[in-house]
């Protein structure tokens, strides 16, 4: 009896410790919550990444230490998405109008490079009136670069078997050196912009 009670105490303690560890001290209850908490506690640095933009030329949005002061609000999408990516497009269009002369830019990165060629990216940019001076719609120049970016940012993309994807829908705040410092809900762009402005 005593052995059973002791075993129950030990198992309960282990389970409690596991829950505490996996939820960041009971602060996060979903994998997305955990991802955001980790970013706040230990901001990852995203590798320099070559993107091909809707306007044609390739570019690298963040280039490592010593980069000019610039803050990026970044979302991940695919141009055929009829749900969350549509909301992201609408919200980024609103953010674009709210931007002043501060060094904050918007970046929509497609994770569907096989379909999202230059024409598809241009159509998406035109649909939401993206001004390339404020908002760039682009795709990684290679599958390897895309996989690295998804891994470093903790973005999960799953093929749904119906021609679409299930993915994280959020707004990522990335500094000029590639440091990912915060993640906001995709339907709360004002919070992301306000927080980014507080870094200037």
TAKAQUI-V342990 format. One record per residue. OMEGA is omega in whole degrees, -180 to 180 (999 if undefined). Layout:
BEGIN
omega: {OMEGA,OMEGA}
END
This chain:
BEGIN
omega: {-180,179,179,180,179,178,178,178,-180,180,179,180,179,179,179,179,180,178,180,-178,-175,180,179,-179,180,179,-174,-176,175,178,178,176,180,179,-179,179,179,179,179,-176,-180,-177,177,176,-180,180,173,-169,176,179,171,-173,179,-178,174,-172,175,179,177,-175,176,-170,175,-177,178,180,178,-178,-178,175,180,168,-168,169,178,-172,166,-166,-178,-175,-177,-174,-173,-179,175,177,178,179,179,-178,178,176,177,179,180,179,-177,-178,175,-179,-180,-177,176,-180,-179,180,174,-177,178,174,178,-174,179,179,-173,175,-176,-179,180,179,178,-180,179,180,180,-180,-178,175,-179,175,-176,176,-179,-173,-179,174,-171,175,177,-177,180,178,179,179,179,-180,179,180,180,-180,-176,-179,-179,-180,180,179,-178,176,-176,179,-179,-179,180,-177,167,-173,173,174,-176,176,-176,177,-176,179,-176,180,178,-179,176,-169,-180,177,-179,177,-177,-179,177,-176,-180,179,179,-179,180,-179,179,178,179,178,-176,999}
END
